Structure formats: C-alpha cells, structure tokens
Amino acid sequence: MKYLAKTQVNKDAQLVSNKYKSWDSLVKIIYTIALAVFLYSCQSGKSDPTDTPTAGKVNIVVDESFQQLFDTEIYTFQALYKNAKITAFYLPEKDAIQLLLKDSCKVAVMCRDITSDERKQFEKANIFPISTKIAEDAIAFVVNNENKDTTMTIEKLKSIFLGKDSLWKQINKESELGKINIIFDNNGSANTSYLKDSLLQGAAFSNKIFAVKSNPEVIDYVSKNKNALGVLSVNWISDTDDPIAQDFLKKIKVLGIAKDKFSKPLKPYQAYIKTKEYPFTRSVFMINRQTRAGLGMGFVSFLAGEKGQIMILKAGLVPSISPVRVVEINTK
C-alpha cells in the first residue's frame, strides 16, 4: 500500500513537473516574442516615416531673402494639400547647413549649392542630400530718394565696398551726402557671402558696413538716411502687383549697374536676370536631405513643378524651368 502510494506520488510529481516545464517554455516563448517586438519598436518605430509627399509635417529653413516668396508657396501648397503642415524658419544662410546636418530640418533654401566639403560632412553622417535649382535671383542696390546717383559701375561698387571710395559724389554744397554707409540685411546672410565672393573675391569689407536684421529693415534704414547704400534681394521689390513691394519702391531708388563705363547701366529686371546681363545674378537651390518620398521631397517637387514655377515668375524672379504658355491663334 505504501509502495502504491509512493508510486502515485511520483507519477503526480512527474506530471506536475512536465506541466511546469511546458508552461515555462511557453512563458519563455512569449517573453522572447515580446522582447523582439519591443526591440524592433525601439529601433524603427520612432523613426518610421509618418509623412508622405502631400501629408504630414516637415520643418524647412529658408534664407530670409525669400520670405515673401516662400510664405506664398507654403500657403498655396497647404491649401492644395490639407493634411500637409510645413513650418519655415527664416534664418541666415550660415545656419542652414548646420540645421540640415543636425536633422533639425529636412530642406534648406539657399542662394548656392552645397560645397564639396559640406557634401563630405553629410556623407560622413550617411546623408546624401539632393540639390534642386528652382530659380535665378539677383542682388539689388538701393539708395535714398534724395541721392542724385542713379547708376554705378562694378568697379565703383568694388571701390566702395573695399572702403577706398567712401564719399558720395558732391553735386553741390547743399546736396552733399557725406560718407557712404553700406547696409546689409544680416551679418551671415546670403547677400553678404555672395558679394564677398563675387565682387571682392574674398577680400575684407570696409569698416563702413553695417547689418540690420532683415531686408525690410534695410529698406527702412535707407529711406531715412541720405548717405546709405542698401543691399537686398530683388525678391523684396520685384513683384509689381504686390502692395508691400510697391510701397517699398516708393521709399527708395534702385541703382542701375554697368559692367564698365562704356556699358549701359541695367536694373535687376527679369529679362536681364534671365540673360545674366545684370552683373549680380545668382541661382536659388533647395537642398533636401529627405531622399525618400516624404513631405520635404513633395514640397521641393511642387516648387520645381508648374504651379511653383509660375509663382516664382510672378514674384519677379526667373524660374529655372520656364512655365509654358500655350496661345491658340485663330487664323480664320
């Protein structure tokens, strides 16, 4: 009897042990699956893309020179695609590359393409940005309405920016304007770097150069100071239908620039920007680090497409891909 009881106990114990092992194995399997799911979510869940070319959210950084244009482009894009939210930060060009590298924004708008050294920095971080040329822009030089000078040669401008020529031309004693004060929109703006490279070939600016915080502030300063020479993007004064641009043009005068004393002075009109007869033209690029089909790429495609290019044309810049205008002529 004792033997039978002991045998039964052993059998029950073995059964319990087998059940326990089965349950333990099941728990281990469940735990392994849960751990795998958790690790996958950590690695990919938070970084999985949630935006598409026409929906989601994206941050971009734009040189302040193009604020008016991009306010319009973004408004139109979001009106067409209700689920898209583009947040633009209008900052100096020098900040754009760093923000792209840090992934604080997906797209940067600049008056130049990225350099080979900058591209190497991106590639070290396994980032391969795409550059898209969207427009041709120009630098405009503006003076106070009471200034008698209406034209300048490139050589004269260079002499002024180097500080060698520091006085306005004296028409008579009553109209003397005194020393020339040069006003930029920002210390690190595209306008500053462009002129230092293209006009001065890397030489230092005169100590009579000052910077404010924006293109509208340049216009305001020049309108109030007779001896000022302002430097700004033509985008701010080129839209002939824009009341803001027209108001700006009432406050200042745009200088005509001649290549030399034998050449005709030209103002930064679209035709002269297109043919590059106006000396200070430059290309506008959108640098996109979002190489997949996300909202950043969708917005770049919109700017490079027909609707975006028409708005660039309307703003007084030259589209990189000229919009086609079809005219039907009835010969009957």
C-alpha positions in Angstrom: 0.0 0.0 0.0 2.8 2.3 0.9 4.5 1.4 -2.3 1.5 2.1 -4.4 1.0 5.5 -2.7 4.6 6.4 -3.3 4.4 5.4 -6.9 1.3 7.5 -7.4 3.0 10.5 -5.8 5.9 10.1 -8.1 3.6 10.0 -11.1 1.8 13.1 -9.9 5.0 14.9 -9.3 6.3 14.0 -12.8 3.0 15.2 -14.3 3.3 18.5 -12.4 6.9 18.8 -13.5 6.0 18.2 -17.1 3.2 20.8 -16.9 5.6 23.2 -15.3 8.2 22.7 -18.0 5.6 23.2 -20.7 4.3 26.4 -19.0 7.9 27.6 -18.5 8.7 27.0 -22.2 5.5 28.9 -23.2 6.4 31.8 -21.0 9.9 31.9 -22.5 8.5 31.9 -26.0 6.0 34.7 -25.1 8.8 36.7 -23.5 11.1 36.2 -26.5 8.4 37.4 -28.9 7.6 40.4 -26.6 11.3 41.3 -26.3 11.7 41.1 -30.1 8.7 43.3 -30.7 10.0 45.8 -28.1 13.5 46.0 -29.6 12.1 46.4 -33.1 9.9 49.3 -31.9 12.9 50.9 -30.3 14.9 50.7 -33.4 12.4 51.5 -36.0 9.1 52.6 -34.5 10.0 56.1 -33.5 11.9 56.8 -36.7 9.4 55.2 -39.1 8.3 57.8 -41.6 4.8 59.2 -40.9 4.7 61.7 -43.8 4.1 61.4 -47.5 4.7 63.8 -50.4 1.4 65.5 -49.7 0.7 64.9 -46.0 2.4 65.1 -42.6 4.7 67.6 -41.0 8.1 68.9 -42.0 10.5 71.7 -41.0 12.4 73.7 -43.5 14.9 76.6 -43.2 14.8 79.5 -45.8 17.2 82.3 -46.3 15.4 85.5 -45.1 15.8 87.0 -48.6 13.0 84.7 -49.9 10.5 85.1 -47.1 7.8 86.7 -49.2 8.1 84.1 -51.9 8.0 81.1 -49.6 5.2 82.4 -47.5 3.1 82.4 -50.7 4.4 79.0 -51.8 3.8 77.3 -48.5 0.3 78.9 -48.2 -0.6 77.6 -51.7 0.8 74.1 -51.1 -1.1 73.7 -47.8 -4.3 75.0 -49.4 -4.0 72.3 -52.0 -3.0 69.5 -49.6 -5.0 70.0 -46.4 -3.1 67.3 -44.4 0.3 68.9 -45.0 2.0 71.2 -42.5 5.2 73.0 -43.5 7.0 75.1 -40.8 9.5 77.5 -42.3 12.3 79.1 -40.3 13.7 82.3 -41.9 17.4 82.4 -40.9 20.8 83.5 -42.3 22.3 81.1 -44.8 25.2 80.2 -42.5 22.7 78.4 -40.1 21.1 76.4 -42.8 23.8 73.7 -43.3 24.2 73.1 -39.6 20.4 72.7 -39.1 20.4 70.2 -42.0 23.3 68.2 -40.5 21.6 68.1 -37.1 18.4 66.9 -38.8 16.5 69.9 -37.3 15.1 70.5 -40.7 14.7 68.4 -43.9 15.0 71.1 -46.5 17.1 74.3 -46.8 16.7 77.1 -49.3 19.9 78.9 -50.2 21.4 81.1 -52.9 24.1 78.5 -53.7 24.5 74.8 -53.9 26.3 73.0 -51.1 30.1 72.8 -51.4 32.2 69.7 -51.9 33.4 70.0 -48.3 29.9 70.3 -47.0 28.8 67.3 -49.0 31.6 65.3 -47.4 30.2 66.2 -44.0 26.8 64.9 -45.0 28.2 61.7 -46.4 30.2 61.0 -43.2 26.8 61.0 -41.5 25.5 58.7 -44.2 23.3 61.5 -45.6 23.1 62.1 -49.4 21.3 65.4 -50.0 19.7 66.3 -53.3 20.1 69.8 -54.7 17.4 71.2 -56.9 17.7 74.5 -58.7 14.4 76.4 -58.6 15.1 80.0 -59.7 17.5 82.8 -60.7 17.7 85.7 -58.3 19.7 89.0 -58.1 21.2 91.4 -55.7 19.7 94.9 -55.8 21.5 98.1 -54.6 19.2 100.8 -53.3 19.7 104.4 -52.2 17.8 107.2 -50.6 15.3 109.1 -52.8 17.3 112.3 -52.3 20.5 110.7 -53.6 21.4 112.1 -57.0 23.3 109.0 -58.0 21.2 106.6 -60.1 23.9 104.4 -61.7 27.2 102.8 -60.7 29.9 100.6 -62.4 31.1 97.4 -60.9 34.5 99.0 -60.3 32.9 101.8 -58.4 30.9 99.4 -56.2 34.0 97.4 -55.5 35.9 100.5 -54.5 33.1 101.5 -52.1 32.8 98.0 -50.5 36.6 97.9 -50.0 36.5 101.3 -48.3 38.7 103.0 -51.0 35.8 105.3 -52.1 33.9 106.4 -49.1 32.2 109.6 -50.2 29.1 110.2 -52.3 29.5 112.4 -55.3 29.1 116.0 -54.4 26.7 117.7 -56.8 26.8 121.0 -54.9 27.4 122.0 -51.3 23.7 121.8 -50.4 23.3 118.2 -51.7 26.4 116.7 -50.2 25.5 113.4 -48.5 28.8 112.7 -46.8 30.3 109.3 -46.1 28.8 106.2 -47.6 27.2 103.8 -45.1 26.6 100.3 -46.6 23.7 98.4 -45.1 23.2 94.6 -45.3 20.2 92.5 -44.1 22.3 90.3 -41.8 25.9 89.5 -41.0 25.6 85.9 -42.1 23.2 86.4 -45.0 23.5 85.1 -48.5 23.8 88.7 -49.7 26.9 89.2 -47.6 28.7 86.0 -48.6 27.7 86.4 -52.3 29.2 89.9 -52.6 32.3 89.0 -50.7 32.9 86.1 -53.1 31.8 87.6 -56.4 32.6 91.3 -56.0 35.6 91.3 -53.7 37.0 87.9 -54.5 37.3 87.1 -50.8 38.8 90.5 -49.7 37.6 92.1 -46.5 34.7 94.6 -46.4 35.1 98.2 -45.5 34.6 99.1 -41.8 31.7 101.3 -43.0 29.5 98.3 -43.4 26.6 97.7 -41.1 24.0 95.0 -40.7 20.4 95.1 -39.6 18.1 92.1 -39.2 16.1 91.8 -42.4 15.6 93.1 -45.9 12.6 95.3 -44.9 14.9 96.9 -42.2 17.4 97.7 -45.0 14.7 99.5 -46.9 13.5 101.4 -43.9 17.1 102.4 -42.9 17.9 103.6 -46.5 14.7 105.6 -46.7 15.6 107.5 -43.5 19.3 108.0 -44.2 20.5 110.0 -47.2 24.0 108.6 -47.1 23.0 104.9 -47.1 23.6 102.3 -49.7 21.4 99.3 -49.2 22.0 95.7 -50.3 19.0 93.4 -50.6 17.4 90.5 -52.6 15.5 91.7 -55.6 12.6 89.4 -54.5 11.5 92.1 -52.0 10.9 94.7 -54.6 10.3 92.8 -57.8 6.6 91.8 -57.6 4.8 94.7 -59.4 1.4 93.6 -58.1 2.4 93.2 -54.5 1.4 96.3 -52.4 4.3 95.7 -50.0 6.8 95.7 -52.8 5.3 98.8 -54.3 5.3 100.6 -51.0 9.0 99.7 -50.6 9.8 101.1 -54.1 8.2 104.5 -53.1 10.7 104.8 -50.3 14.0 104.1 -52.1 15.6 104.1 -55.5 17.2 101.1 -57.2 20.6 101.7 -58.8 21.4 100.7 -62.4 24.6 98.8 -62.5 27.0 98.9 -65.5 29.8 96.4 -66.2 32.1 99.3 -67.1 31.9 102.9 -68.0 31.2 102.0 -71.6 28.3 99.7 -70.8 24.7 100.5 -70.4 23.5 100.5 -66.7 20.9 97.9 -66.1 18.5 97.3 -63.2 17.7 93.8 -61.9 14.7 93.2 -64.1 13.7 89.6 -65.0 14.9 89.9 -68.6 18.4 91.0 -67.6 18.5 88.3 -64.8 17.5 85.7 -67.4 20.2 86.7 -69.8 22.7 87.4 -67.0 23.3 90.8 -68.5 22.7 92.2 -65.0 26.0 91.5 -63.2 24.8 90.3 -59.8 22.6 87.3 -60.5 22.7 84.0 -58.6 20.9 80.7 -58.5 18.5 79.6 -55.8 18.7 76.0 -54.6 16.6 73.8 -52.4 18.8 71.3 -50.6 16.8 68.2 -49.5 18.2 65.7 -47.1 15.0 63.7 -47.2 15.8 61.4 -50.1 12.8 59.2 -49.6 9.3 60.2 -50.8 8.3 62.3 -47.8 6.8 65.8 -47.4 10.1 67.5 -47.9 10.6 65.9 -51.3 6.9 66.6 -52.1 7.4 70.3 -51.4 10.6 70.5 -53.5 8.8 68.8 -56.4 5.9 71.4 -56.0 8.4 74.3 -56.3 10.1 72.7 -59.3 6.7 72.0 -60.9 4.4 74.2 -62.9 2.4 75.8 -60.1 5.5 76.6 -58.0 7.4 77.9 -61.0 4.6 80.2 -62.0 4.6 81.8 -58.5 8.4 82.3 -58.8 7.8 84.0 -62.2 5.0 86.2 -60.6 7.4 87.2 -57.8 9.8 88.8 -60.3 12.4 86.0 -60.2 13.4 83.8 -63.1 12.1 80.2 -62.9 14.7 77.5 -63.5 12.1 75.7 -65.6 10.1 78.4 -67.6 6.4 77.8 -67.4 4.9 77.0 -70.8 2.2 79.4 -72.0 0.0 77.9 -74.8 -1.6 80.5 -77.1 -4.2 79.5 -79.6 -4.3 81.7 -82.7 -7.4 81.6 -84.9 -6.3 82.2 -88.5 -9.9 82.1 -89.9 
